[in-house]
Amino acid sequence: MQLASLKLNPRADARIRAGHMWIYSNEIDTKSTPLKGFDAGEQAVVYAADGRSLGVAIVSPNSLICARIISRSDKQTLNRKLLKRRLESALALREQHYDDHSYRLCFGDSDGLPGLVVDRFADTVVIQISNPAMEGLKQEIIEILDHLLDPQTIVLKNDGKMRAVEGLDEYVDVVKGELEDGFAPFVENGVTFYAPVLAGQKTGWFFDHRDSRARLASYVEGKRVLDVFSYIGGWGIQAAAFGASDVVCLDSSEFALDCVARNAIANGVEDRVSTIQADAFVGLKALADQKEKFDVVVLDPPALIARRKDIKVGEKAYQKLNQLALRLVEMDGTLVTASCSMHLNRDSLVKIVQNSARQVDRNVQIVEQGHQALDHPIHPAITETEYIKCLFVRSLKSW
C-alpha cells in the first residue's frame, strides 16, 4: 500500500515527537502537501520539515485537527490486524478490573484508535465512529468485536455531532441481534440499569463517573438526595439503591425521566424516587423559593464549555449552578459537583466552588475528589483525554 506524504512546517514536529497524536491544519506545509489533495480518511506518512518520518496518520483535510497519528512506524497502517491487536489490548485492561462486562471498551485516542468509541453493556455492544477512516473499516470493527465478545446485540450509534464535521452521514443501526424496545440492561456498582442505547444521549450511558457514583454509598444512607441533570438516573438511582430515604431526579427531558422511573422499578426503589421536569437553572431556583433542603445535591451537567472561546461564559454558568445548588444543601450536607468540560480544569472548578460558597455565605470543605473511571484511560501527551472532574464538598456555616 503506497501512502501519500504529509509534510509539517519547520518546528511543528516537537509536539508529535513528545508523544502527541494530533496534527493541526496550521502545522502543515501546504505548499508541499496541500490538504485539499487528500481524501477524508486517507492514510499518509507524516514527515518533519527535515524529512524524517514521524509515522502514519489518518487525514481529515477539512478539520482543525487535520491528522491523527495511528502508528509511529511508517510501515504500519490502520488495518484489520492493527484494529484487532488494539481492541484486544483495550479489552484486557477492562477485563482485568471489571467483572460485570459493562464498561467503555475503547476510548478513542487513549486506546490508539482515534475516532472509535465502544461501550459494552453486558450482552450488548454499542459502537460510535467519528472519522472517515474508521467508517471505512466499520465492517472489520463489527467482526472483530463479534469474535472477541460474542454479544447478543451490536449497535452502530453513529449520530454524533462530530460526524457532520467530518462529512459523514448520521445513522443508528442494529447490525446483530435485536434490542427489545431499544434498551440494553446492565449493572453498575451492583445497581441494575436499562440504557436507551438507540434513542438516548451518546451511547445511552456515561460510564466515566462510575467510581464517583460508587462513592455515594458513604454519603447517602438515610439522606434526602437531589440529582440535577439526572438523565436516566445514574446518580439518583444508585443513591436510592445505597439507602437514601428520598431521591428527587431533575432533568429537562421527559424521555430521560421516563427512563428514571423504569430504572427505579428495576431496583425496587420506586417508592423513594420522584422526578421533576425542568430546566436545571429554573428548577433549582424554584426549589430554593419553596425552601426545600437536601442532605446531598448532585450536580453533573453536560459540557457547558464546548470550545476554548466559550470558557468565560461557561465558567459563569458553572458558578451560577453551584450557587443555586449550595442554597439547597443542608448545613453539614454534601454537594457533589462535577464537570465533563475538557476546557474547565480542576483548579478552575475548585475556584468556582469557593466563589459560589462565598456568594451564599457558606464555608466549604472538599472532602474528596473523583476522577474518570479507568475504562477511560488518559493519554499522558493529550490533556484533552483527562476531562472528568468531581468534587465532594461539605457545606458549613460561614466561619
C-alpha positions as CSV (number, residue, x, y, z in Angstrom):
1,M,0.0,0.0,0.0
2,Q,1.7,3.2,-1.2
3,L,0.9,6.1,1.1
4,A,0.8,9.8,0.3
5,S,3.1,12.1,2.2
6,L,2.1,14.8,4.7
7,K,4.8,17.3,5.5
8,L,5.0,19.5,8.5
9,N,6.2,23.1,8.8
10,P,9.6,23.7,10.4
11,R,9.5,23.2,14.2
12,A,6.0,21.7,14.0
13,D,7.2,18.2,14.9
14,A,8.3,18.8,18.5
15,R,4.8,18.1,20.0
16,I,4.4,14.9,17.9
17,R,7.9,13.7,18.9
18,A,6.9,14.2,22.5
19,G,4.0,11.8,22.1
20,H,1.0,13.8,21.0
21,M,-1.1,12.3,18.2
22,W,-2.9,15.3,16.8
23,I,-1.7,17.5,14.0
24,Y,-3.4,20.8,13.3
25,S,-4.0,22.3,9.9
26,N,-1.7,25.3,10.6
27,E,1.2,22.9,11.2
28,I,1.1,21.5,7.6
29,D,3.4,22.6,4.9
30,T,0.6,23.2,2.4
31,K,2.8,24.3,-0.4
32,S,4.5,20.9,-0.5
33,T,1.5,18.8,0.6
34,P,-1.8,20.7,0.2
35,L,-4.6,19.4,2.4
36,K,-7.1,19.7,-0.4
37,G,-5.1,17.0,-2.2
38,F,-6.2,14.4,0.4
39,D,-9.5,12.4,0.7
40,A,-11.2,12.3,4.1
41,G,-9.9,9.3,5.9
42,E,-6.9,8.8,3.7
43,Q,-3.7,7.5,5.4
44,A,-0.4,9.3,4.9
45,V,3.2,9.1,6.1
46,V,3.9,12.2,8.2
47,Y,7.3,13.9,7.7
48,A,9.0,16.6,9.7
49,A,10.4,19.6,7.8
50,D,13.9,17.9,7.8
51,G,12.5,14.9,6.0
52,R,12.4,12.5,9.0
53,S,9.4,10.2,9.2
54,L,7.1,10.6,12.2
55,G,4.7,7.7,11.4
56,V,1.4,7.2,9.7
57,A,-1.7,9.3,10.3
58,I,-5.3,9.3,9.2
59,V,-6.2,12.6,7.5
60,S,-9.2,14.8,7.9
61,P,-8.5,17.6,5.4
62,N,-11.4,19.8,6.4
63,S,-11.0,19.7,10.2
64,L,-8.8,21.8,12.5
65,I,-7.3,18.6,13.7
66,C,-6.4,17.6,10.2
67,A,-4.5,14.4,11.0
68,R,-4.2,11.9,13.8
69,I,-1.1,9.6,14.3
70,I,-2.1,5.9,14.4
71,S,1.4,4.4,14.3
72,R,5.0,5.7,14.9
73,S,6.1,3.3,12.1
74,D,5.8,4.4,8.5
75,K,5.2,0.8,7.6
76,Q,2.1,0.2,9.9
77,T,-1.2,1.3,8.5
78,L,-4.6,1.3,10.1
79,N,-6.0,-2.1,9.0
80,R,-7.8,-5.2,10.4
81,K,-4.7,-6.5,12.0
82,L,-4.0,-3.3,13.9
83,L,-7.6,-2.9,14.9
84,K,-7.7,-6.4,16.3
85,R,-4.5,-6.0,18.3
86,R,-5.5,-2.7,19.9
87,L,-9.0,-3.8,20.7
88,E,-7.6,-7.0,22.3
89,S,-5.3,-4.8,24.4
90,A,-8.2,-2.4,25.3
91,L,-10.4,-5.4,26.4
92,A,-7.6,-6.9,28.5
93,L,-7.4,-3.7,30.6
94,R,-11.2,-3.6,31.2
95,E,-11.4,-7.3,32.0
96,Q,-8.6,-7.0,34.5
97,H,-10.6,-4.6,36.6
98,Y,-14.3,-5.3,35.9
99,D,-16.2,-8.5,36.2
100,D,-19.7,-7.1,35.2
101,H,-18.9,-7.0,31.5
102,S,-20.1,-3.4,31.3
103,Y,-17.7,-0.6,30.6
104,R,-16.2,1.6,27.9
105,L,-14.2,-0.9,26.0
106,C,-12.5,1.6,23.6
107,F,-11.8,5.2,24.4
108,G,-10.6,6.6,21.1
109,D,-7.1,8.2,21.1
110,S,-6.3,6.8,24.5
111,D,-6.6,3.2,23.2
112,G,-4.7,4.1,20.0
113,L,-7.9,4.1,17.9
114,P,-8.9,7.7,17.2
115,G,-12.4,8.2,16.2
116,L,-13.7,4.9,17.7
117,V,-15.7,4.6,20.9
118,V,-17.1,1.2,22.0
119,D,-19.3,0.8,25.1
120,R,-20.2,-2.7,26.3
121,F,-23.5,-3.3,28.2
122,A,-23.1,-7.0,29.2
123,D,-24.5,-8.7,26.0
124,T,-24.9,-5.5,24.0
125,V,-22.1,-3.6,22.3
126,V,-22.5,-0.1,21.0
127,I,-20.1,1.4,18.5
128,Q,-19.6,5.0,17.7
129,I,-17.4,6.1,14.8
130,S,-16.5,9.8,14.2
131,N,-14.0,9.8,11.4
132,P,-13.9,8.5,7.8
133,A,-11.0,6.1,8.3
134,M,-12.9,4.2,11.0
135,E,-16.1,4.4,9.0
136,G,-14.3,2.7,6.1
137,L,-13.4,-0.2,8.4
138,K,-16.7,-0.5,10.3
139,Q,-17.3,-4.0,9.0
140,E,-14.0,-5.1,10.3
141,I,-14.7,-3.5,13.6
142,I,-18.0,-5.3,13.9
143,E,-16.5,-8.6,13.0
144,I,-13.6,-8.2,15.5
145,L,-15.8,-7.3,18.3
146,D,-18.3,-10.1,17.5
147,H,-15.4,-12.5,17.6
148,L,-13.9,-11.2,20.8
149,L,-17.1,-10.8,22.8
150,D,-19.8,-12.9,21.0
151,P,-22.5,-10.4,22.1
152,Q,-26.2,-10.9,21.5
153,T,-26.6,-7.4,20.0
154,I,-24.3,-5.0,18.2
155,V,-25.4,-1.4,17.5
156,L,-23.9,1.3,15.4
157,K,-24.8,4.5,17.1
158,N,-23.4,6.9,14.5
159,D,-25.3,10.0,15.2
160,G,-22.7,12.2,17.0
161,K,-22.1,15.8,16.0
162,M,-18.5,15.1,15.0
163,R,-19.7,13.1,12.1
164,A,-21.1,16.2,10.4
165,V,-17.8,17.9,10.8
166,E,-16.2,15.0,9.0
167,G,-18.8,15.0,6.3
168,L,-20.3,11.7,7.4
169,D,-24.0,10.7,7.4
170,E,-25.7,10.1,10.7
171,Y,-27.5,6.9,11.4
172,V,-28.3,4.3,14.0
173,D,-28.4,0.6,13.0
174,V,-28.7,-2.7,14.9
175,V,-26.3,-4.8,12.9
176,K,-26.6,-8.0,15.0
177,G,-29.4,-9.5,17.0
178,E,-32.4,-7.5,18.3
179,L,-32.8,-4.8,21.0
180,E,-36.1,-5.1,22.8
181,D,-37.6,-1.6,22.9
182,G,-34.2,0.0,22.3
183,F,-32.9,-0.6,25.9
184,A,-29.8,-2.6,27.0
185,P,-29.8,-4.0,30.6
186,F,-26.5,-3.8,32.5
187,V,-25.2,-3.5,36.1
188,E,-23.0,-0.7,37.5
189,N,-21.8,-0.8,41.1
190,G,-24.3,-3.5,41.8
191,V,-27.3,-1.5,40.6
192,T,-29.4,-2.5,37.6
193,F,-30.0,-0.1,34.7
194,Y,-31.6,-0.1,31.3
195,A,-29.7,2.2,29.0
196,P,-31.6,3.7,26.0
197,V,-28.9,2.9,23.5
198,L,-31.0,3.7,20.4
199,A,-32.7,6.9,21.5
200,G,-30.5,8.1,24.4
201,Q,-27.6,10.5,24.5
202,K,-24.3,9.3,23.1
203,T,-24.2,5.5,23.5
204,G,-27.1,5.7,26.0
205,W,-25.0,5.9,29.2
206,F,-21.9,7.6,30.7
207,F,-19.5,5.2,32.3
208,D,-17.0,7.9,33.1
209,H,-18.4,8.7,36.6
210,R,-18.7,5.1,37.7
211,D,-16.2,5.4,40.5
212,S,-17.6,8.6,41.9
213,R,-21.1,7.2,41.8
214,A,-19.8,4.3,43.9
215,R,-18.6,6.7,46.5
216,L,-22.1,8.0,47.0
217,A,-22.7,5.0,49.3
218,S,-20.7,6.7,52.0
219,Y,-22.9,9.8,51.9
220,V,-26.5,9.0,51.2
221,E,-27.8,6.3,53.6
222,G,-30.9,7.7,55.2
223,K,-30.5,11.0,53.5
224,R,-32.6,13.1,51.1
225,V,-30.9,13.5,47.7
226,L,-31.3,15.7,44.7
227,D,-29.9,14.6,41.4
228,V,-29.7,17.5,39.0
229,F,-29.2,16.9,35.2
230,S,-30.2,13.3,36.2
231,Y,-30.5,12.0,32.7
232,I,-31.7,8.4,33.3
233,G,-30.8,8.3,37.0
234,G,-27.1,7.3,37.1
235,W,-26.5,9.1,40.4
236,G,-30.1,9.2,41.8
237,I,-31.0,5.5,41.3
238,Q,-27.7,4.5,42.8
239,A,-28.3,6.8,45.7
240,A,-31.6,5.1,46.3
241,A,-30.1,1.7,46.0
242,F,-27.4,2.7,48.5
243,G,-30.1,3.5,51.1
244,A,-31.2,7.2,50.5
245,S,-34.5,7.9,52.1
246,D,-35.8,10.1,49.4
247,V,-34.4,10.9,45.9
248,V,-35.5,13.6,43.5
249,C,-34.3,13.5,39.9
250,L,-34.4,16.7,38.0
251,D,-34.0,16.9,34.2
252,S,-35.4,18.8,31.3
253,S,-36.1,15.7,29.2
254,E,-39.4,13.8,29.7
255,F,-37.9,10.8,28.0
256,A,-35.0,10.8,30.4
257,L,-37.3,10.9,33.4
258,D,-39.4,8.1,32.0
259,C,-36.1,6.1,32.0
260,V,-35.5,7.1,35.6
261,A,-38.9,5.7,36.5
262,R,-38.1,2.4,34.7
263,N,-34.7,2.1,36.4
264,A,-36.3,2.8,39.8
265,I,-38.7,0.0,39.3
266,A,-35.9,-2.3,38.1
267,N,-34.2,-1.8,41.5
268,G,-37.3,-1.8,43.7
269,V,-36.8,1.8,44.8
270,E,-39.7,3.5,43.0
271,D,-41.4,4.4,46.3
272,R,-38.3,6.6,47.2
273,V,-37.6,8.2,43.8
274,S,-39.6,11.1,42.3
275,T,-38.9,13.3,39.3
276,I,-39.1,17.0,38.3
277,Q,-39.1,18.0,34.7
278,A,-37.5,21.4,34.4
279,D,-34.5,23.4,33.1
280,A,-31.9,23.0,35.8
281,F,-31.5,26.7,36.5
282,V,-35.2,27.2,36.7
283,G,-35.8,24.1,38.7
284,L,-33.1,24.8,41.2
285,K,-34.4,28.4,41.8
286,A,-37.9,27.1,42.2
287,L,-36.8,24.5,44.8
288,A,-35.0,27.3,46.7
289,D,-38.0,29.6,46.6
290,Q,-40.0,26.7,48.1
291,K,-37.5,26.5,50.9
292,E,-36.6,22.9,50.0
293,K,-33.4,21.4,51.5
294,F,-31.4,18.2,50.7
295,D,-28.7,16.4,52.6
296,V,-26.9,15.6,49.3
297,V,-27.2,17.5,46.0
298,V,-25.5,16.1,42.9
299,L,-24.7,18.5,40.1
300,D,-23.5,16.7,36.9
301,P,-24.2,18.9,33.9
302,P,-23.3,18.3,30.3
303,A,-20.2,20.0,28.9
304,L,-21.0,23.8,29.4
305,I,-17.8,24.8,27.6
306,A,-17.7,23.2,24.2
307,R,-14.9,25.3,22.8
308,R,-12.0,27.2,24.2
309,K,-13.5,30.5,23.3
310,D,-16.6,29.6,25.5
311,I,-14.6,29.4,28.7
312,K,-15.6,32.7,30.2
313,V,-19.3,32.2,29.6
314,G,-19.2,28.6,30.6
315,E,-17.5,29.4,33.9
316,K,-20.2,31.8,34.7
317,A,-22.8,29.1,34.1
318,Y,-21.0,26.7,36.3
319,Q,-20.8,29.3,39.1
320,K,-24.5,30.1,38.8
321,L,-25.4,26.4,39.0
322,N,-23.1,25.8,42.0
323,Q,-24.5,28.8,43.9
324,L,-28.1,27.6,43.3
325,A,-27.2,24.1,44.4
326,L,-25.4,25.2,47.6
327,R,-28.6,27.1,48.6
328,L,-30.4,23.8,48.7
329,V,-27.8,21.9,50.7
330,E,-28.5,21.4,54.4
331,M,-25.8,22.6,56.8
332,D,-23.1,19.8,57.1
333,G,-24.6,18.4,53.9
334,T,-22.8,17.5,50.7
335,L,-22.6,18.9,47.3
336,V,-21.3,16.6,44.6
337,T,-20.3,18.8,41.8
338,A,-18.9,17.6,38.5
339,S,-17.7,18.7,35.1
340,C,-17.1,16.9,31.9
341,S,-15.9,20.0,30.0
342,M,-12.3,19.4,29.0
343,H,-11.7,23.1,28.8
344,L,-12.5,23.6,32.5
345,N,-9.6,22.4,34.6
346,R,-9.8,21.1,38.1
347,D,-8.3,24.2,39.7
348,S,-11.0,26.3,38.0
349,L,-13.8,24.1,39.3
350,V,-12.4,24.4,42.8
351,K,-12.3,28.2,42.5
352,I,-15.9,28.2,41.2
353,V,-17.0,26.2,44.2
354,Q,-15.2,28.5,46.6
355,N,-16.6,31.7,44.9
356,S,-20.1,30.1,44.9
357,A,-19.8,29.4,48.6
358,R,-18.9,32.9,49.5
359,Q,-21.8,34.2,47.4
360,V,-24.3,32.2,49.6
361,D,-22.4,32.8,52.8
362,R,-21.1,29.3,53.3
363,N,-17.8,27.7,54.1
364,V,-16.9,24.6,52.3
365,Q,-14.5,21.7,52.6
366,I,-13.5,19.5,49.7
367,V,-13.7,16.1,51.3
368,E,-12.6,14.0,48.3
369,Q,-12.2,14.3,44.6
370,G,-13.4,11.9,41.9
371,H,-11.8,11.2,38.5
372,Q,-12.8,9.4,35.4
373,A,-13.0,5.6,35.7
374,L,-10.1,3.5,34.5
375,D,-12.1,2.4,31.4
376,H,-11.4,6.0,30.3
377,P,-7.6,5.8,30.4
378,I,-5.6,9.1,30.0
379,H,-3.1,9.6,27.2
380,P,-0.3,11.5,29.0
381,A,0.5,13.6,26.0
382,I,-3.1,14.5,25.2
383,T,-4.5,16.5,28.1
384,E,-7.9,16.5,26.4
385,T,-8.3,12.8,27.3
386,E,-8.4,13.8,31.0
387,Y,-11.8,15.6,31.2
388,I,-13.8,14.4,34.2
389,K,-13.7,16.3,37.4
390,C,-15.8,15.6,40.5
391,L,-15.7,17.2,44.0
392,F,-17.4,16.0,47.1
393,V,-18.0,19.3,49.0
394,R,-19.1,19.6,52.6
395,S,-21.2,22.7,53.2
396,L,-20.8,24.5,56.5
397,K,-22.0,27.7,58.2
398,S,-19.8,30.7,57.5
399,W,-16.9,30.9,59.9
